[in-house]
Amino acid sequence: MCEKEQRIFLVGIGMGTEEGVTVQAQKIIRSCDCLIGAERMLGCARRICETPLSEEKMQRGRETERIQADSAQRPMLSEYRPAEIACYIEEHPEHRSIAVLLSGDTGFYSGAKRLKEGLQERLAECRIELVPGISSVIFLAARLQTSWEDGALVSLHGKDGDFIQTVDRNRKTFLLLGSAQSGEKVLGRLKEYGMEHVTVHAGSRLGYEDERIISGKPSELTKEDLEGLCTVLIENPCPRRDAGPHVRDEDFIRGNVPMTKEEVRAVSVARLQLTEDAVVWDVGAGTGSVSVEAARSGDQVRVYAVEKNPQALELIRENRKRFRTDGIRIIRGEAPEVLADLEAPTHVFVGGSSGNLREILSCVLEKNKNARIVINAISLETVKETMEAVEEGLLKQPEIVQMSVSRSRELGRYHMMTGMNPVYIISAGGEAADERGET
């Protein structure tokens, strides 16, 4: 059990050079009984402790002299894993103040959040304090003589994330790299989605003597320019300005594959009630029109476009590129067989089921019983399948809307209305339904 007055400081040390560590952080590093962190962080701390204090500070008393003299003898643990850090602190109650050193700023894509939660759970009586540092984004922005508060922030450090849609929407996008092949991925994606018009600024070893910042178009840079713990600013001179997700039919690449019409698409996507972190299955994706509009609803939305028709699959790829919606994953094959290996959906749109609606719904509910489901039915046979699913309890408390849409066309000097096929839009499920007791 941690003693009541024991204090743990989670200290952000910026880039890891002593010049970039704040005065507050330096004071804590010099005065704490124990220092914990990855070896690179401890190296920075050693250099700080070995640096003579200024004459003004030396005149403040013998306590300051004692702190500096003892700094080399204090324990230093090379560790970054939360469980091991908590275990060490538990086993050493004699350390009255402990500094855990973290790179960058403790409030910006830092391990401080997870570490703080773990320490609070195991060491409830300890006092834990966060000490901010200078993040790599702030540092790079200053080096480039620009601001950062008007930029979007995306971390690709240690994960495979999407960023093209974010770059397409913003004049400035900051990327934190560090995953394997992340530099190659960034440049490859920019080229794939036709974004040669953007300018990429890549900063590595920021704050060190061998600091390197290189700028250029995607085709002018190499994957080596973005290797390692690299921070990137991508400037887009002409970001997309439209605010809504909806797209006109004529803007899609269509071929000979049937497509959900824009009026029906608008209602269907609205009925999905997407959330900012939605995981969407678009079953029978066709041209990918619903997938595109779902992906455009938010930069964090992930869409799985499931389709078996080779021609349709190619159209989905072309439309994904056209609208720069890299949140779409294309899944080739027939449902429900290919659904088993996908991550659990929060939202499902069924535009085509090939007579397998019951099996598809069973798979969805097995993955997530609270998934929000929207079905488009044009044929009476699909309507029959849907109502049978309702009777079996696969669709509970469904809401059913029939849409009959007409569009005008010119006939000489007159405008005549031409009707499209009526469509049934069936929606059911979702967490909101559970909250109303519809389980």
C-alpha positions in Angstrom: 0.0 0.0 0.0 1.3 3.4 -0.9 1.9 5.8 2.0 -0.4 8.8 2.2 2.1 11.6 1.6 4.0 9.8 -1.1 3.9 11.9 -4.3 4.2 10.7 -7.9 4.9 13.2 -10.7 4.2 12.2 -14.3 6.6 14.6 -16.0 6.5 15.5 -19.7 10.1 16.3 -20.8 9.4 17.4 -24.4 11.7 16.2 -27.1 14.1 14.7 -24.6 16.8 17.4 -24.7 17.6 19.2 -21.5 17.1 22.6 -23.3 13.5 21.6 -24.1 12.6 20.6 -20.5 10.6 23.3 -18.6 11.9 24.9 -15.5 9.2 23.2 -13.5 10.0 19.8 -14.8 13.8 20.3 -14.2 13.1 21.3 -10.6 11.1 18.1 -10.0 13.7 16.0 -11.7 16.4 17.4 -9.5 14.5 17.1 -6.2 12.7 13.7 -6.5 13.9 10.7 -4.6 13.6 8.3 -7.5 13.4 8.7 -11.3 11.5 6.2 -13.6 11.3 6.2 -17.4 12.6 4.7 -20.6 16.4 4.9 -21.0 16.2 7.9 -23.4 14.2 9.8 -20.7 16.6 8.8 -18.0 19.6 10.0 -20.1 18.0 13.4 -20.3 17.4 13.4 -16.6 21.0 12.5 -15.9 22.2 15.4 -18.0 19.9 17.8 -16.2 21.2 16.5 -12.8 24.8 16.8 -13.8 24.4 20.4 -15.1 25.6 22.9 -12.4 22.9 25.1 -11.1 23.2 28.9 -11.7 24.9 31.0 -9.1 21.6 32.7 -8.2 20.0 29.3 -7.4 23.1 28.2 -5.5 22.6 31.2 -3.2 19.2 30.0 -2.2 20.6 27.7 0.5 22.3 24.5 1.3 19.2 22.5 0.5 19.7 23.3 -3.2 23.3 22.2 -2.9 22.3 18.9 -1.2 19.8 18.1 -4.0 22.4 18.5 -6.7 25.1 16.5 -4.8 22.7 13.6 -4.2 21.3 13.5 -7.7 23.8 11.1 -9.1 23.2 8.6 -6.3 19.4 8.5 -6.4 17.7 5.3 -7.8 16.8 5.3 -11.5 14.5 2.6 -12.9 14.5 2.0 -16.7 10.9 1.1 -17.2 7.8 2.3 -19.1 5.2 -0.4 -18.5 2.4 0.8 -16.1 2.1 -2.5 -14.1 5.8 -2.8 -13.5 6.1 0.9 -12.5 3.2 0.5 -10.0 4.8 -2.7 -8.6 8.1 -0.9 -8.1 6.5 2.0 -6.3 4.5 -0.4 -4.0 7.7 -2.2 -3.1 9.6 1.1 -2.3 7.6 3.2 0.1 10.8 4.9 1.3 10.7 7.0 -1.9 8.7 10.1 -0.8 8.6 11.7 -4.2 8.9 9.9 -7.5 9.2 11.3 -11.1 8.0 9.2 -14.0 9.4 10.7 -17.1 7.4 10.7 -20.4 8.2 12.2 -23.8 6.4 15.2 -25.1 3.4 16.6 -23.2 1.5 14.5 -20.7 -1.8 15.6 -22.2 -1.1 15.0 -25.8 -1.1 11.4 -27.1 0.9 10.4 -24.1 1.2 7.3 -22.0 0.4 9.4 -19.0 -3.3 8.8 -19.3 -3.1 5.0 -19.1 -0.3 5.2 -16.5 -2.3 7.6 -14.3 -5.3 5.3 -14.4 -3.2 2.2 -13.5 -1.4 4.0 -10.6 -4.7 5.3 -9.2 -6.2 1.9 -9.2 -3.3 0.2 -7.4 -2.0 3.1 -5.4 -5.1 4.9 -4.3 -3.5 6.8 -1.4 -0.7 8.3 -3.5 -0.9 11.8 -4.7 -0.4 11.9 -8.5 0.4 15.1 -10.4 0.7 15.8 -14.1 3.5 18.1 -15.3 3.1 19.3 -18.8 5.9 19.4 -21.4 6.4 20.6 -25.0 4.8 18.4 -27.6 6.5 17.6 -30.9 3.5 19.2 -32.8 4.1 22.6 -31.0 7.8 22.3 -31.5 7.5 21.6 -35.3 5.0 24.3 -35.7 7.4 26.8 -34.1 10.2 25.6 -36.3 8.0 26.1 -39.4 6.9 29.6 -38.2 3.3 28.6 -38.2 0.4 28.0 -35.8 -0.9 24.6 -34.6 -4.3 25.5 -33.0 -5.9 25.5 -36.5 -4.7 22.1 -37.5 -6.2 18.6 -37.2 -4.3 16.1 -35.2 -3.9 12.4 -36.1 -1.7 9.8 -34.3 -0.4 6.9 -36.4 2.1 6.0 -33.7 1.8 2.3 -33.0 -1.5 1.8 -34.9 -2.9 1.7 -38.4 -5.2 4.7 -38.7 -6.9 6.6 -41.5 -5.8 10.2 -42.3 -6.6 10.9 -46.0 -10.1 12.2 -45.3 -8.7 14.4 -42.5 -6.1 15.9 -44.8 -8.8 16.4 -47.5 -10.9 18.4 -45.0 -8.2 20.6 -43.4 -5.6 23.2 -44.4 -3.3 21.7 -41.8 -3.0 18.2 -40.5 -0.4 17.1 -38.0 0.6 13.4 -38.1 2.5 11.6 -35.3 4.4 8.7 -36.9 6.4 5.9 -35.4 4.8 2.6 -36.6 6.6 0.3 -38.9 6.5 1.5 -42.5 4.4 4.5 -41.4 6.4 6.9 -43.6 6.0 4.6 -46.7 2.3 4.3 -45.9 1.8 8.1 -45.6 3.5 8.9 -48.9 1.9 5.9 -50.6 -1.6 6.9 -49.5 -1.2 10.6 -50.6 -0.1 9.5 -54.0 -2.9 6.8 -54.3 -5.6 9.4 -53.5 -4.2 12.0 -55.9 -3.0 14.5 -53.4 0.2 15.7 -55.1 -1.0 19.3 -54.5 -0.3 19.1 -50.7 3.0 20.0 -49.1 4.5 17.6 -46.6 6.8 18.9 -43.8 8.6 16.0 -41.9 10.5 16.7 -38.7 12.7 14.1 -37.0 15.1 14.3 -34.0 13.5 17.6 -33.2 15.5 19.6 -30.7 18.7 17.5 -31.1 21.9 18.6 -32.8 21.1 16.3 -35.8 17.5 17.7 -36.1 16.1 17.3 -39.6 13.1 19.0 -41.2 12.4 18.4 -44.9 9.6 19.7 -47.0 8.2 18.8 -50.4 5.4 17.3 -52.4 4.7 13.6 -51.8 6.5 12.6 -55.0 9.6 14.5 -53.9 10.0 12.7 -50.6 11.1 9.2 -49.8 10.0 6.9 -47.0 13.3 7.4 -45.3 12.4 11.1 -44.9 9.5 10.0 -42.6 11.1 7.2 -40.7 11.1 6.7 -36.9 9.5 9.0 -34.4 8.7 11.6 -36.9 6.2 14.5 -36.7 4.6 15.6 -40.0 2.6 18.7 -41.0 0.6 18.3 -44.2 -0.6 21.6 -45.7 -3.6 21.4 -48.1 -4.1 24.7 -50.0 -7.6 23.7 -51.1 -9.4 21.6 -48.5 -12.9 20.3 -49.1 -15.4 22.8 -47.8 -18.8 21.0 -48.0 -20.2 20.2 -44.6 -22.6 17.3 -45.1 -22.0 13.7 -46.1 -24.4 13.6 -49.0 -23.3 13.3 -52.7 -25.3 13.8 -55.9 -25.8 10.6 -58.0 -24.1 12.1 -61.0 -20.9 12.6 -58.9 -20.4 8.9 -58.4 -18.6 6.6 -60.9 -21.5 4.2 -61.7 -20.9 1.8 -64.5 -23.7 -0.7 -65.0 -24.1 -1.6 -61.3 -27.3 -0.6 -59.5 -27.0 2.2 -57.0 -29.1 3.4 -54.2 -30.6 6.8 -55.3 -29.6 9.9 -53.5 -33.0 10.6 -52.0 -33.3 7.1 -50.6 -29.6 7.2 -49.6 -30.2 10.4 -47.6 -33.0 8.9 -45.6 -31.2 5.5 -45.1 -28.0 7.1 -43.8 -30.1 9.3 -41.5 -31.9 6.2 -40.2 -28.6 4.6 -39.4 -28.0 7.3 -36.7 -24.3 7.1 -37.1 -22.0 8.0 -34.2 -18.5 9.6 -34.5 -16.8 6.2 -33.9 -19.2 4.0 -35.8 -18.1 0.7 -37.3 -20.4 0.2 -40.3 -21.1 -2.9 -42.4 -22.5 -2.0 -45.9 -23.7 -5.4 -47.1 -24.3 -5.5 -50.8 -22.4 -2.3 -51.3 -22.8 -2.0 -55.1 -21.1 1.2 -56.3 -20.2 2.1 -52.7 -22.5 5.1 -52.5 -23.8 4.3 -49.0 -20.3 3.4 -47.9 -19.0 6.8 -49.1 -21.7 8.8 -47.4 -21.2 6.8 -44.2 -17.5 7.4 -44.3 -18.0 11.1 -45.0 -20.1 11.4 -41.8 -17.0 11.5 -39.7 -13.2 11.0 -39.9 -13.3 8.2 -37.3 -16.0 6.2 -39.0 -14.8 2.8 -40.3 -16.8 1.2 -43.1 -16.7 -2.3 -44.4 -18.1 -2.4 -47.9 -19.1 -6.0 -48.6 -19.6 -7.0 -52.2 -19.3 -10.1 -54.4 -19.6 -8.6 -57.9 -16.1 -8.0 -59.4 -17.4 -5.0 -61.4 -18.9 -3.4 -58.3 -15.8 -4.0 -56.3 -13.8 -2.0 -58.9 -16.4 0.8 -58.7 -16.1 0.9 -54.9 -12.3 1.3 -55.2 -12.7 4.1 -57.8 -15.3 5.9 -55.7 -13.3 5.5 -52.5 -10.4 7.2 -54.3 -12.6 9.9 -55.9 -14.0 11.0 -52.6 -10.9 10.3 -50.6 -12.7 8.2 -48.0 -9.9 6.0 -46.8 -12.1 4.9 -43.9 -13.7 2.4 -46.3 -12.4 -1.2 -46.2 -13.4 -3.3 -49.2 -14.4 -6.9 -48.5 -14.7 -9.2 -51.4 -17.2 -12.1 -51.0 -20.7 -13.1 -50.2 -22.5 -12.4 -47.0 -22.8 -13.9 -44.4 -19.7 -16.0 -45.0 -17.2 -13.1 -45.2 -18.8 -11.3 -42.2 -17.5 -13.7 -39.6 -13.9 -12.3 -39.6 -14.9 -8.6 -39.5 -14.9 -6.5 -36.3 -18.2 -6.2 -34.6 -20.4 -3.5 -36.2 -22.2 -0.8 -34.4 -24.3 0.0 -37.6 -25.3 -2.2 -40.5 -26.9 -1.2 -43.9 -28.2 -4.0 -46.0 -28.7 -2.9 -49.6 -28.6 -6.4 -51.1 -28.8 -9.8 -49.4 -29.1 -12.3 -52.3 -31.8 -14.1 -50.3 -29.6 -14.5 -47.3 -31.2 -11.8 -45.1 -32.0 -14.1 -42.2 -28.4 -15.5 -42.0 -26.9 -12.0 -42.4 -29.0 -10.7 -39.5 -28.2 -13.7 -37.3 -24.5 -13.0 -37.9 -24.9 -9.3 -37.1 -26.7 -10.0 -33.8 -24.1 -12.6 -32.8 -21.4 -9.9 -33.2 -23.4 -7.1 -31.5 -26.9 -7.6 -30.3 -27.3 -3.8 -30.1 -26.3 -3.0 -33.6 -28.4 -0.4 -35.5 -29.7 -2.1 -38.7 -31.2 -0.4 -41.8 -32.5 -2.5 -44.7 -33.6 -1.3 -48.1 -36.1 -3.5 -49.9 -37.3 -2.9 -53.4 -38.8 -6.3 -54.3 -41.7 -7.8 -52.5 -39.7 -10.9 -51.9 -37.2 -8.9 -49.8 -40.1 -7.3 -47.9 -41.4 -10.8 -47.2 -37.9 -11.9 -45.9 -37.8 -8.8 -43.7 -41.2 -9.5 -42.1 -40.2 -13.1 -41.5 -37.1 -11.8 -39.7 -39.4 -9.6 -37.5 -41.5 -12.6 -36.6 -38.4 -14.6 -35.7 -37.2 -11.8 -33.4 -34.2 -10.8 -35.5 -35.6 -7.3 -36.0 -37.3 -6.0 -32.9 -39.8 -3.0 -33.0 -38.9 -2.1 -36.6 -39.8 1.3 -38.1 -40.9 0.9 -41.7 -41.0 3.8 -44.2 -42.0 3.5 -47.8 -40.5 6.1 -50.1 -41.9 7.0 -53.5 -39.8 9.6 -55.3 -40.4 11.4 -58.6 -38.0 13.5 -60.5 -38.8 16.0 -63.2 -37.7 15.7 -66.8 -38.2 18.0 -69.7 -40.7 17.0 -72.4 -40.6 19.8 -75.0 -41.5 23.0 -73.2 -43.1 21.1 -70.3 -41.7 19.4 -67.2 -43.1 16.0 -66.4 -42.6 14.0 -63.2 -41.1 10.5 -63.6 -41.5 8.1 -60.7 -38.8 5.8 -59.4 -39.3 2.4 -57.9 -40.8 2.6 -54.4 -38.5 1.5 -51.7 -39.1 0.2 -48.2 -36.7 1.4 -45.6 -36.7 -0.8 -42.5 -34.8 0.3 -39.4 -34.4 -1.4 -36.0 -32.1 -1.9 -33.1 -29.4 0.3 -31.7 -28.5 1.4 -28.2 -31.2 4.1 -28.2 -33.8 1.3 -28.7 -32.3 -0.5 -25.7 -32.6 2.6 -23.5 -36.3 2.8 -24.4 -36.7 -0.8 -23.3 -37.0 -2.2 -26.8 -34.7 -5.2 -26.2 
